[in-house]
Amino acid sequence: MLRLKIWYSCTVTITCKGVATSMRIADAGKESMKPSQVLPFRELQNIFFQTIKTGIIKSNLIAMLAGLSMALYVNDVRFLDKIGEIVLAIVGSALVIGAAGAFNNVYDRDIDFMMERTRGRPTVTGQIKTRSALLLGIGMAVVGMLALYVASPLAALFGFLGLFLYVFPYTMWTKRRTIYNTEVGSLSGAMPPLIGWTAISSDLLQPGALALFVVMLLWQMPHFYAIAIRRHDEYKAANVPMLPVVKGMRRTYLQTNVYLALLVLSSLLFVPVSSFLAIAAFLLSAGWLVLSIVGNRKWDSAKWAKLMFVYSLNHLTLLFVLVIGYSLIMPLF
């Protein structure tokens, strides 16, 4: 098993399973650096976006806005009365989540190189230096935390917890050591709704806050298990102990259904807030469980995992958009 840590910039050729792969690595101490080439703005923008993982930022902002919107609705707070906190929560969350992505890219660049899905990341190809990506992450984390703190100290606390849990217990510890890395990472992934909620209200004992946290927590296992099945060979080559790699498809299927059943039950947590949202959450989650059971009987694991992955994205997006829309529209009537 080839494990490569990418540090600085010389050109090396690596042969893995008979395939010759060339990559560029910085090594300022061994050869003089050539003058930096000025890249077009669009290319610089693309490098920046890939480094901070804008796709993850967008999906987590939807979850944060769901928590924020529901807090406005439950606590009977007008949107315009909290416009400052709302803007700060959006900016702060985006920066902190982006910082987590940058830190993850820096630390995982060795295994990212071994996976087709991630070997094109700027931290792997050398389009951005390790030091630059690290400084970018630190800067975004500091500014983001300050923005969240101005919005609400509690929001800053949950922002810090999300960042800390993602970088240390998940990325630097469990991701490469245990099949329960997804469960550990899910704790970080469940923070955005709480960031949004606490930007508006400090009362975390209300059912709405718990409902969004639990849904976000449980949703991640079926979602990431599906990704792990689709990228099984890549994770295996990189020696990342994802559940289907270590325990196989049968265990992954059964464990997926356990979490989906719990997700169906979690819809009851929305009842004190809104029967409409409870029914919507129930139908979306039950549909996902039915897809898993029926699909496993009809299709091979690759097709099953692909459909489960697509459904997971639609499930979370639709549910949180419904939460946002309901919470913002209902006070108008």
N, C-alpha and C positions, 0 to 999 in steps of 0.2 A: 504494500500500500504506500503510495507516494504522498507525502505530506510536505507542502512547500509554503514557507512563510515569505511573503513578498515585502522587501524593505525599501530598497532604493533602485538606481537605474542603469543597468547594463543589459545587453541582449543575450538571452540564454535560450538554448533549445532543449526541450524536455521530451523524452520519449516515454509514453505511458500506454501499455497494452498495444505496442506496435505502431502507435500514432505519433508522429513528430509534431510538437506544438511549440511555436515560437512566441515568446512574450517579452515585453520590455519591463525592466526593473531598475529603480534609481540607485545608483551607488556613487554619490558625489565624491567619496574619498578615493576612488580608484581611477577615475578618468575625469578630465576637465569637462565642464558642462558647456554645451553649445548654447548660443543665444536663444532665448525663448522665442518660439514662433507665436505671433499674434493670431489667435483663433477668431473666426467669425463669431459675432454675438450669439447667433442661434446655437452654435456648437458649445459655447461656454454655458449658455442657458441650459442646454441638454445635460451637460456634465454636472452642473449644479443640481438640477432636478433629480437625476439618477442617484447622486450622492446622498441626498436627504430623503429619497423615496417618497415622491409626491403622491403616488397612488395610495400609500398607507396613510399619509396625512389627510387626504380627502375622505377616505372611509372613516377614519377616526373622528374627523370634524363633524360628520353626520351624527355619529353617536354622541359627541359632546353637545351638539345643538339639540338633540333629542332630550338630554338631561336638562339643559338650560330652558327649553321651551316648556317642558312639563313642570318645572319648578315655578315658572311664571304663572302657569295655569292653576296649579294646585294652591299656590299662595296668593292668588288673585292680585298679581302685580302687573301693572301695565308695561308693555314692551318699551315705550318711550321713556318711562321713568328709570329704566335700567340700561339705557342705550350705551352709556360709558362702560359699564361692566361687561355688556355683551361684546362690544368691540374688543376690549382688552382680553376677554376670554378666548375669542376667536384667534386673535393675533398670538397670544401667549401659548395657546394649545398647539397651533401650527408650528411655532418655533421649537417648542419642547419635543414634539413628536418628530420633527425634522432632525433635531439633535440626536435623538435616539437612533434614527436611521443612519446618520453619519457615523456614530460610534459603532454600530453594528457592522457597517461596511468596512470600517477600519480593522476591527478585530477579526472578522470572518474572511478576510481577503484570501487566506490560504485555501480554505475549503470552497470559497466561491469560484476560484480558478478551476477546481476540479468538476464543477457542475455546469452543464451547458446553459442552464437558465440564468446563471449569475456571472459567468466568466467574462461577460462584456461590461461589467460595472467599472466605472472610472477608477476606483481604488484598486482594481485588479489589473487593468490595462496600463496603468500609470498616467492616465490623463489628468489625474489629480494626485499630488503627492500626499503621502500618509500624514505628514505634519500639517499640511494645509487642510485636509479633511478633518483632522483632530481639532485644529483651531476653529474651524467652521462650526463643528459640533459644540465646542465649549462656548463660543460666542452666542450661538442660537439658544443654548440652554440657559445661559445667564440672563439674556434679554427676555427670553420667554418666561422664566421664573419671576422676574421683576414685574412683567406685565400681569401675570396671574396674581401675584401678591397684591398689586394695586386693586385688581378686581375684587379679590377676597383672599385673605390668608389661608383659608381652608382650601380654596381652589389651587393655590400654590403648593399646599401640602400634598394634595392628590396628584398634582403635576409632577412633583418631585418623586413620589412613590412610584408612579408609572415609569418615569425615566430610570430610577434606581433599579426597580425590579426587572426591567427589560435588559439593561446593560449588564448587571452583575449576576443575580441568581439565574437568569435565563441565558443570555449570550455567552458570558464568560465561565459559567459553571455547568448548568444542567444540559444545555443543548447538545454537548458532545459526550455526555456521560450517562444519560438515563432515558428510558422510553417515556418517562413522565415529563420530559422537557416541555411538551405542549401545555400540560396542565400548569406548570410553573409560569410559562409565558402568558397564559391566559389571565393571570392576576394583573399583569401590567396592561393587557389589552382591555380589561374591564374598567379601567380608571377614567376614560373620557366622559362617560355619562355623569360620573361623580364630580368631575371638574366643572362641567356645565351646570349641574345642580347647585353646587356650593358657590358658584359665582353669583347666584341669585338668592339662595337661602342656606342657612347654616343648619337647618333641621333635617338631619339624615334619617330620622326615625319614621318618616312618612313612607307609605307603601310604594309610591311612585319611584322613589330613589332606589329602593331595594329591587323592584321589578326590573328596571333598566340594567342595574348592575348584574343581576343573576342571568338575565337573557344574554348580555354581552359575554359573560363568563362561560356559559354553557355552549353558546354558538360556536366558539372557537375550536373546540375539539373535532366535531364532524367536518368543519371547514378545512382545518389543517391536516386531518387524516386523509381527506380526499386529495389534497395536494401531494402528500407523502406517497400515496399510491401511484399517482400519475408520474411522480419523479422518483420512483423507487430505486431504479438503477443508479441515478445520480447521487442520491443520499447514501446508497451502499458504497459507491466508489469513494465518496468523501468521508466515509466512516462516521456518519451521523446516525445515531441510534433511534431513528423514527420508529414508531410502533409497527407499521407493516414490514419494515426492514428486519426487525428483530423477532417479532412474534408471528408475522404472517398475516395473510388476508382474512382468515376466519376470525382471529382474535380482534382484528381491526374492525371488521363488520359488526361483531357483537358489541364491542365497546362503543362504536358509533351509535348503535341503536339505544344503548343505555342512556347516553347523553341526550339523544333526541327525545326519548320518553320523558326525561327530566325537563327538557325544554318545553314539551307540551304541557306538563304540569305547572311550569313556571308562569304560564299565561294567566293562571288564577290570581297571581299577585297584582294584576292590573285591575281586578274587579273593583276594589275600593276607589280607584281613580276614574275608570270608565268601562262600562260593560262593552261598549263598541270596541275599544282597544283590546280588551280581554278576548273577545270573540275573534278579532283579526289575528291576534298573536296565536290563539289556539289553532285556527284554520291553517295558518302559514306553517306552524311547527308540525301539526298533524300531517299535512301534505308532504312535508319533508320526510317524516317517518315512513309514510306509505310508500313514497318513492324509493326509499332505502330497501324496504322489505321486498316489494314487487320487483324492483330493478335488479336486485341480487339474484332473483330466480330467473330473470329473462336475459340478462346481459352478462358479458364477461367483466372482469374487474376493472379493465381500462375504461370501458364505456360507462360502467356504474360510477366510477370515481369522477369522470368528467361531468356527468349529469348532476352528481351530488355537489360538486364544486360550483357549477353554474347556479344551481338552486340556492346554495348557501348565500351567494352574493345577492341574488334577488330577494331572498328572505329578509336579510338584515336591512337592505336598502329600503324595501317597501314598508317594513314594519316601522322603521325609524322615521321615514317620511310621513307615514300616517300619524305617528306620535307628534311630530313637529306641526303638521297641518292641523290636526285636531286641537292641539294646545293653543295655537295662535288664532284659529278661526272661531272656536266655540265662545270665547269671551265677547265676540261681536254680536252674539244673539241673546 
